[in-house]
Structures are given as C-alpha cells and as structure tokens.
Amino acid sequence: MVVDVTLLVSFLLFSALLSAVPGPSIVLSTGRAVTTGRAPAMRIVLGNFLGGLVLVTCAVAGLGAVLAASATLFTVVKWLGACYLLLLGVRALLAARRSARPGPDGPSGTGARRTHPLREGLLVGVSNPKSLVTLAAVLPQFVDPALGSVQVQLAVIGLAGALTQLLIESIWVWAATGLRSWFQGRPRRLAALQAGGGLAMIGLAGRVALQRPAT
C-alpha cells in the first residue's frame, strides 16, 4: 500500500468537515450558481480545486513551513489574499446595486458574464496563506514513514483531500442552483443575495487579514 488506508480515511473525514463549512470559495460559487447558473459556478469550483492542488504541491515541497517561519512572507501573501477577497466583495455589492434597478441594468446585466469564473476560483483557492500553513502542519500527521516515501504519501493524501473538497463544493453548487428559480424575476431578492455574498466576502477578507502564522 502506498498509504495507510485508515490514515487516509481519517484525513478525508477531516477534509470533509473543513469543506462542509462555507468558506470564500463556497460563498463565491453558490452565489454565482443562483445569479448566473450552474456552469459558471462549477468553473469556480474547478478553479478552487486547481488552487487546492497548488497548495498541496507547495505543502509537499515544504513551502508551508517556510511561510509559517517567515512573518514577512506570510504577511505579504495574507494581504494579497485579503485584497482580492475584498475586491470580489465590492464587485458583488456593485452587482447588487445594478440588480435592484429595473431595465437593462437590472438582473440580466449584473456583469457576471464579464468575469472569469475559473480564474476567480483559482485565485481564491490559493489566496489564503493559512490554508497552506494548515496543510503543511496537518498532512504529515496522516503519513506512516514505514510505508515508504513520505513525499509520495503526502501527495496522494493531499490529492484525495482536494478531490473530497471538489465533491462537497459541487454538492453546494447543485443545491444552490435549485434555488435559482426563486430569485429569477425578483430583483430585490437577487440584489439581497448578491449584497449578502458581497458582505460575506468582505468579512472573509477581514478574517484573512487578521490571520497570524501558526506558532
């Protein structure tokens, strides 16, 4: 066996619990599922999955430990991520303002079509330094050195965790898409949803900005 099955299942349960709690990617993808449909939202989910693979690769390479040890590097990455989340939040608030207007600037003109969901998901996926530090700290706990290459085990377990996250976020999107008909043709409801998502993004940006390296 490349990895210990018991340890792998334990990590997948850990990943499932983390993914079930709405974070930046889920807030972004579910909001997009309601406003523009399932396809753009799934591109966000796919982008976040690719971002997760980037973080897993960095954690396996040891960058997480470097990030945790360097307060300056952690701060730079942290503020880049916080600024991007803030930008998404402000854009959502502006879209909510447009959605509340009747006519061509209303719900059909929210501007979502001008965005790049895959890129948004990718940037959200890699913009949280705490995720990288957490992966670097948590992944080794599920490795059995007696089974062989630690790096291979880290890569396999990290990939399995990313796939678990992909599955759970997809479920969130499918569930959110089911609510789309309730919002269609109701500008105030759509505007309220977009404003709520924007405020949530701004709040998440604040949370990221307040993060500290693990000690």
Buried (B, 14 or more C-beta within 10 A) or exposed (E): EEBBEEBBEBBBEBBBEBBBEBBBBBBBBBBBBBBBBBEBBBBBBBBBBBBBBBBBBBBBEEBBBBBBEEEEBBBEBBBBBBBBBBBBBBBBBBBBBBBBEEEEBBBEBBEBEEBEBBEBBBBBBBBBBBBBBBBBBBBBEBBEEEBEEBEBBBBBBBBBBBBBBBBBBBEBBBEBBEBBEEBEEBBEBBBBBBBBBBBBBBEBBEBBBEBEBBE
